[in-house]
Amino acid sequence: MKQRCTIIAFIITFAGLEAGLIASAHGPQPFYIFPANEFNKEPVSDEELSRYVYASLSIHLIQEGMQENMWTTADEKGIKPADVYRFLSNMQAGRDLSSFEISDSESGQLLDMWDIIQRQMLDLQEMIILAIEATGLRMSRFEEIYEKVHAEPGFHQKALSLLHEKIDFSASSPDRQMFELVKPILEEVGRSEVTPDFPEYIHHVVSPGDTYWEIAEMYLGNPDLWISLLEENITRSPNPANLLPGLQIRIPVDDLIFSPKALMEADEKFQIVKKIFPVEDFPFKSFAYLNQQLELRAGISIYVTLSQVRQQINANRHLREELYQAPDFLAVLIPPKNANEPGDENTTGVAIDNMVIDETRTPFGSDFYDRFRNQLDIPEHPGGFFIRVVERPVPGRGSQMAIEVNYEVIYQFQLQPGYEQVIEIADAAAQGLNRYLSDYDESTTEYY
C-alpha cells in the first residue's frame, strides 16, 4: 500500500490570516485565506443527496466484492471458514494460536491469511474513499450528509425514499441494477488513487499599496500575468489602479508557483472511513456469518410438517442463540426505516404487504418457483413476510435450493431436472411453509 501522509486539515479564515509559503524578493510575503465556505455546513441540496445515495450503492457493491474476495482467498488456500472465524476470534481477544490443535503448516497458513486480510482491509478503505469522490463529493461533505441522515428523521426518510426510487429491492437481482447504475463510479475507482484535497482558489487579502502587478509576481511568478488576475476578479475590483485594503483577490490554485496547504490530507480521509464504517470488525463478522450459515444449511433438510420444522430448529439452536449479522455498509449509510419513528406505526391493523422473491436461474428452477408460489397461502402478519427462493446451480448435480423467510434459511434441498419430481417437491415445500407461517410467532419465539 502507498504510504499515507500525516493527518492535517487547514481551515484559514479572514480572522486568522497565515503567512504564505514562499518569500518574494520584491515585497512582503503574501497573506492569503482559503474560500470562506469550504467547510461550512450548508444545507444539503437534492443533487448532493443523490450523489450520497450513488456513493452508498457503490460502497455496497465494493463491500460485497471484498467479502467474496476474502472467502475465495481462504478457499484457495484450503482454509475452512470455521478456522478463519476461530482464528480471528482469538486475534480480537489478543490470544495466540496455542488454543488451536493445528500443525505448524496450518498455523502458517492462518498467519498468511491474516496478513492478506490486513492488506485487503486497507484496499477496502481506499476504494470507499475513491467511490465517494468519484461522485463529486468531498469526504468532509460526505461525512456531513452522513451525520444529517442519521440525526434528522425527515432527512433520513428523504434519503431512504431516494434509494428506493433508484433501486427496486423486490426484483430478482437488485445488485445487477446497482451495478448498471454506478458502473462509471466503479470504473473510476479502478483507475484512481487517494490524494489530498486542495481548494480551487486561494484568496490574497489586499494590504495598503498592493497592486495586481505585485500580486501576480508573488503568486504566479510573472508580473505580466496581472491581467489574468484582473479578469478573474473583475466583478470584485473592476479598477486595477484602486485595490482597497481588505479586499480578497481570488487566485486559481492551478496557476500558483507553489503548492497551497491541503484542505484535507489523505490520511484524514482514512480516519473518516474508520469512524463511519466498522472496518476493523469486518473480517471477523464476515467469516462468523459465513461459517454460521454454512453450519445451519448443512443441518437443514426439506420440511413437510411444522413438527419437523421445530425439530430442525431445535437441532440448530446453539447456532441461533447468537445470530451473526452480515456486514451491511448500505444500512450503515442509509439505515432502514425505524418502525418506532413518528408516523411509522402500523395503526390501521392491516398487515404489511408480503413479498416473495424469485431468484431461480434454470428452467426447472423456474418451474419449481411457479408451482411453489401458486400453492403458497401466506397468512396475514403485522410485520409481513419477506420470502426468497434462491437457486444455486451445481454442475452435474442439478441445483441447490434454499427458501428463506425474513432472511432466515427455512428449507434447503437438492433439485434435479424432471417435471414430476419438481412438482412433488414444490408441493411439499409449499405445504410445509404454509404450516410454518401459520404458527410463525410461536415457532420463532419458542424455538429460536
C-alpha positions in Angstrom: 0.0 0.0 0.0 1.1 3.5 -0.6 2.4 5.4 2.4 -0.1 7.8 3.8 0.6 11.4 4.8 0.2 12.8 8.3 -3.3 13.9 9.3 -3.6 17.7 8.6 -6.6 19.8 7.8 -6.1 23.5 7.4 -9.0 26.0 7.6 -7.8 29.5 7.4 -10.3 32.3 8.0 -10.2 36.0 7.4 -9.9 36.5 11.2 -6.8 34.3 11.4 -4.5 35.1 8.4 -1.5 32.9 8.0 1.8 33.7 6.2 2.4 32.2 2.7 4.9 29.5 1.9 7.3 31.4 -0.3 9.2 34.7 0.1 9.2 37.3 -2.6 12.3 39.4 -3.4 10.1 42.2 -4.5 8.0 42.8 -1.4 6.4 41.3 1.7 5.4 37.6 1.9 1.9 37.0 0.7 -1.0 36.6 3.1 -3.9 34.5 1.9 -7.0 32.6 3.0 -9.0 29.7 1.7 -12.6 30.2 0.4 -14.8 31.0 3.3 -17.4 28.4 2.5 -15.1 25.4 2.1 -16.1 23.7 5.3 -19.3 25.5 6.2 -22.3 23.2 6.9 -24.5 24.5 4.2 -28.0 23.0 3.5 -27.7 19.7 1.6 -29.1 20.0 -2.0 -31.1 17.4 -3.7 -28.1 16.9 -6.1 -25.7 16.3 -3.2 -28.1 13.8 -1.6 -28.4 12.0 -4.9 -24.6 11.7 -5.1 -24.6 10.4 -1.5 -27.0 7.6 -2.5 -24.9 6.8 -5.6 -21.8 6.6 -3.3 -23.7 4.4 -0.9 -24.7 1.9 -3.6 -21.1 1.8 -4.9 -19.8 1.1 -1.5 -22.3 -1.7 -1.0 -21.1 -3.4 -4.2 -17.4 -2.9 -3.2 -18.2 -4.4 0.2 -19.8 -7.5 -1.3 -16.9 -7.9 -3.7 -14.4 -7.6 -0.9 -16.3 -10.3 1.2 -16.3 -12.6 -1.8 -12.6 -12.0 -2.3 -11.8 -12.9 1.3 -13.8 -16.0 1.2 -12.4 -17.1 -2.1 -8.8 -16.5 -0.9 -9.4 -18.7 2.1 -10.9 -21.4 -0.1 -8.0 -21.3 -2.5 -5.6 -21.8 0.5 -7.7 -24.7 1.7 -8.7 -23.0 4.9 -12.1 -23.6 6.3 -14.3 -20.6 7.2 -14.7 -22.1 10.7 -10.9 -22.0 11.2 -10.6 -18.4 10.0 -13.5 -17.4 12.2 -11.9 -19.1 15.3 -8.5 -17.5 14.4 -10.0 -14.0 14.0 -11.8 -14.5 17.4 -8.5 -15.3 19.1 -6.8 -12.3 17.4 -9.6 -10.0 18.6 -9.2 -11.4 22.1 -5.4 -11.0 22.0 -4.8 -14.7 22.2 -2.2 -16.7 20.3 -2.6 -19.9 18.3 -1.9 -22.2 21.2 -5.7 -22.9 21.6 -5.7 -24.4 18.1 -5.0 -28.1 17.6 -3.3 -27.5 14.2 0.0 -28.2 12.6 2.8 -25.7 12.0 1.9 -25.6 8.3 -1.8 -24.8 9.1 -0.7 -22.2 11.6 1.5 -20.6 8.9 -1.5 -20.6 6.5 -3.7 -18.8 9.0 -1.0 -16.2 9.7 -0.5 -15.7 6.0 -4.3 -15.3 5.7 -4.2 -12.7 8.4 -1.6 -10.7 6.5 -3.7 -10.9 3.4 -6.9 -9.7 5.2 -5.0 -6.8 6.7 -4.0 -5.7 3.2 -7.5 -6.3 1.9 -8.9 -4.0 4.6 -6.6 -1.2 3.5 -7.7 -1.7 -0.1 -11.4 -1.6 1.1 -10.9 1.7 2.8 -9.2 3.2 -0.2 -11.9 2.0 -2.6 -14.6 3.5 -0.3 -12.9 6.9 -0.4 -12.4 6.7 -4.2 -16.1 5.8 -4.7 -17.3 8.7 -2.7 -15.0 11.2 -4.5 -16.0 9.7 -7.9 -19.5 11.1 -7.3 -18.1 14.6 -6.9 -18.4 14.7 -3.1 -15.5 15.6 -0.9 -15.0 13.4 2.1 -15.8 16.2 4.5 -19.1 16.9 2.8 -19.9 13.2 2.7 -19.4 13.0 6.4 -21.7 16.0 7.0 -24.5 14.3 4.9 -24.0 11.0 6.7 -24.5 12.8 10.1 -27.6 14.6 8.8 -29.1 11.3 7.5 -28.6 9.8 11.0 -29.7 12.8 13.0 -32.8 14.1 11.3 -35.7 11.6 10.7 -37.2 13.7 7.9 -33.9 13.8 6.0 -33.3 10.2 6.7 -36.7 9.4 5.1 -35.8 11.5 2.1 -32.6 9.6 1.6 -34.4 6.3 2.0 -37.1 7.2 -0.5 -34.4 8.3 -3.0 -32.6 5.0 -2.5 -35.8 3.0 -3.3 -36.6 5.2 -6.3 -33.3 4.2 -7.8 -33.3 0.5 -6.9 -36.2 -2.0 -6.9 -35.2 -4.2 -4.0 -38.1 -6.6 -4.7 -36.6 -7.5 -8.0 -34.7 -10.8 -8.5 -31.3 -9.1 -8.8 -31.1 -5.7 -7.1 -27.3 -5.9 -7.2 -27.4 -6.0 -11.0 -29.4 -2.8 -11.0 -26.9 -1.2 -8.7 -24.0 -2.2 -10.9 -25.6 -0.7 -14.0 -26.4 2.4 -12.1 -23.0 3.0 -10.6 -20.8 1.3 -13.2 -19.0 4.6 -14.2 -18.2 5.2 -10.5 -16.7 1.7 -10.1 -14.6 2.2 -13.2 -13.3 5.5 -11.9 -12.4 3.7 -8.6 -10.2 1.3 -10.6 -8.0 4.0 -12.1 -7.7 6.5 -9.2 -5.7 6.9 -6.0 -6.4 8.7 -2.8 -4.8 12.1 -2.8 -5.1 15.2 -0.5 -7.9 17.7 -1.2 -6.9 21.2 -2.3 -9.1 24.3 -2.8 -9.8 25.5 -6.3 -8.8 29.0 -5.2 -6.9 30.8 -2.6 -7.6 34.4 -1.6 -5.0 37.2 -1.2 -6.1 39.8 1.3 -5.1 43.2 -0.1 -2.8 45.4 2.1 -2.2 49.1 1.6 0.0 49.7 -1.5 -0.7 46.3 -3.1 -1.1 46.1 -6.9 -2.2 43.4 -9.3 1.4 43.5 -10.7 3.0 42.7 -7.4 0.3 40.1 -6.5 0.9 38.3 -9.9 4.6 38.2 -9.3 4.2 37.0 -5.8 1.8 34.1 -6.6 2.2 33.4 -10.3 5.9 34.1 -10.7 5.3 36.6 -13.5 4.1 40.2 -13.0 2.9 40.2 -16.7 0.1 37.8 -15.6 -1.7 40.6 -13.7 -4.3 40.7 -16.5 -5.4 37.2 -15.8 -5.9 38.1 -12.1 -7.9 41.1 -13.1 -10.1 39.0 -15.4 -10.6 36.6 -12.5 -11.6 39.4 -10.1 -13.3 41.9 -12.5 -16.6 41.8 -10.6 -14.8 42.3 -7.2 -12.4 45.0 -8.3 -13.1 46.5 -11.7 -10.5 49.3 -11.2 -7.0 47.7 -11.2 -5.5 51.0 -10.0 -7.6 51.1 -6.9 -7.2 48.0 -4.8 -8.9 48.7 -1.5 -7.2 47.2 1.7 -9.1 44.2 3.0 -10.3 43.2 -0.5 -10.0 39.4 -1.2 -8.3 38.7 -4.6 -9.2 35.2 -5.9 -6.3 33.3 -7.3 -6.7 29.9 -9.1 -4.7 27.2 -7.4 -3.7 25.6 -10.8 -1.7 28.8 -11.6 0.3 29.1 -8.4 4.1 28.6 -8.4 3.8 26.8 -5.0 1.6 24.1 -3.6 -1.0 25.5 -1.2 -1.9 23.9 2.1 -4.3 20.9 1.7 -7.8 21.2 2.9 -7.7 17.5 3.9 -4.8 15.1 3.7 -5.2 11.6 2.5 -4.8 10.0 6.0 -7.6 12.2 7.3 -9.9 10.6 4.7 -9.0 7.2 6.1 -9.9 8.4 9.6 -13.3 9.4 8.4 -13.8 5.9 6.8 -12.8 4.2 10.0 -15.2 6.4 12.0 -18.2 5.6 9.8 -17.6 2.0 8.8 -16.9 -1.0 11.1 -13.8 -1.9 9.1 -11.9 -3.4 12.0 -14.7 -5.9 12.7 -15.4 -6.5 9.0 -13.3 -9.7 8.5 -14.5 -11.3 11.8 -18.2 -10.6 11.2 -17.9 -11.7 7.6 -16.4 -15.1 8.4 -18.6 -15.5 11.5 -21.7 -15.0 9.4 -20.4 -17.3 6.6 -19.5 -20.0 9.0 -22.8 -19.9 10.8 -24.8 -20.0 7.5 -22.7 -23.0 6.3 -23.4 -24.9 9.5 -27.1 -24.0 9.5 -27.5 -25.1 5.9 -25.6 -28.3 6.5 -28.2 -29.4 9.1 -31.3 -28.3 7.3 -33.4 -30.5 5.0 -36.8 -30.1 3.4 -39.7 -29.9 5.9 -43.2 -31.2 5.3 -44.7 -30.7 8.7 -44.5 -28.0 11.3 -43.2 -30.5 13.9 -40.2 -31.3 11.6 -39.6 -27.5 11.2 -39.4 -27.2 15.0 -37.2 -30.3 15.3 -34.7 -28.9 12.9 -34.7 -25.5 14.6 -34.1 -27.1 18.0 -31.2 -29.2 16.5 -29.5 -25.9 15.4 -30.5 -23.9 18.5 -26.9 -23.5 19.5 -26.2 -21.7 16.3 -29.3 -19.5 16.5 -28.7 -18.3 20.1 -26.3 -15.7 18.7 -27.3 -14.8 15.1 -24.5 -13.0 13.4 -25.5 -10.2 11.1 -23.5 -10.0 7.8 -21.8 -6.6 7.5 -24.1 -4.2 5.6 -22.5 -0.9 4.7 -25.5 0.2 2.8 -27.5 0.1 6.1 -24.7 1.9 7.8 -25.1 4.8 5.3 -28.9 4.7 4.9 -30.5 2.8 7.8 -33.7 1.0 7.2 -36.9 2.8 8.4 -37.4 2.7 12.1 -40.8 1.4 12.9 -40.8 3.5 16.1 -40.3 6.8 14.4 -43.3 9.2 14.5 -45.8 8.4 11.7 -44.4 4.9 11.2 -46.6 2.9 13.5 -49.0 0.5 11.8 -52.1 1.8 13.4 -54.5 0.6 10.8 -54.4 -3.0 11.9 -53.7 -4.0 8.3 -50.8 -6.3 7.7 -47.8 -5.0 5.7 -47.6 -6.4 2.2 -45.8 -9.8 1.8 -43.0 -10.2 -0.7 -41.9 -13.3 -2.5 -38.7 -13.0 -4.5 -37.8 -15.4 -7.3 -34.1 -15.9 -7.6 -34.2 -19.1 -9.6 -31.8 -19.5 -12.6 -32.7 -22.6 -14.6 -35.9 -23.6 -16.4 -36.7 -26.4 -13.9 -35.9 -24.0 -11.1 -38.4 -21.6 -12.6 -41.0 -24.4 -12.8 -40.4 -25.1 -9.1 -41.0 -21.4 -8.2 -44.2 -21.1 -10.3 -45.7 -24.2 -8.7 -44.4 -23.3 -5.2 -45.8 -19.8 -5.5 -49.2 -21.0 -6.7 -49.5 -23.4 -3.7 -48.4 -20.8 -1.2 -51.0 -19.4 1.1 -49.4 -16.6 3.2 -51.3 -15.6 6.3 -51.7 -12.0 7.4 -49.0 -10.9 9.8 -48.4 -7.4 11.2 -44.8 -7.4 10.0 -45.3 -9.1 6.7 -43.1 -11.9 5.3 -40.1 -11.5 3.1 -39.6 -14.8 1.3 -36.8 -15.6 -1.1 -36.5 -18.7 -3.3 -32.8 -19.0 -4.1 -31.3 -21.4 -6.7 -27.6 -22.1 -6.9 -26.9 -24.4 -9.9 -24.4 -27.2 -9.2 -22.8 -28.6 -12.4 -23.7 -32.2 -12.8 -25.9 -32.3 -9.7 -28.9 -30.2 -10.5 -29.4 -27.2 -8.2 -29.1 -26.3 -4.6 -32.3 -24.7 -3.5 -32.9 -22.6 -0.4 -36.1 -20.9 0.9 -35.6 -18.1 3.3 -38.2 -16.3 5.5 -37.2 -12.9 6.8 -33.6 -13.6 6.0 -33.5 -17.0 7.8 -33.0 -20.2 5.9 -36.0 -22.5 6.4 -35.6 -25.1 3.6 -32.5 -26.3 1.8 -32.6 -29.2 -0.7 -31.3 -30.6 -3.9 -33.4 -30.2 -7.0 -33.0 -32.3 -10.1 -34.5 -31.8 -13.6 -37.7 -33.7 -14.1 -41.1 -32.2 -14.1 -42.9 -34.7 -11.9 -40.1 -34.6 -9.2 -40.1 -30.7 -9.3 -43.9 -30.6 -8.8 -43.8 -33.1 -6.0 -41.0 -31.2 -4.1 -42.7 -27.8 -4.8 -46.0 -29.0 -3.3 -44.2 -30.4 -0.2 -42.2 -27.2 0.3 -45.3 -25.1 0.0 -47.3 -27.3 2.4 -44.5 -27.2 5.0 -44.0 -23.4 4.6 -47.7 -22.7 4.9 -47.8 -24.5 8.2 -44.7 -22.8 9.4 -46.0 -19.4 8.5 -49.4 -20.0 10.2 -47.5 -20.6 13.5 -44.7 -18.1 12.8 -44.8 -16.1 16.1 -44.9 -19.3 18.2 -42.1 -21.1 16.3 -39.8 -18.1 16.2 -40.3 -17.2 19.9 -40.2 -20.6 21.3 -37.7 -22.3 19.1 -35.3 -19.6 18.0 
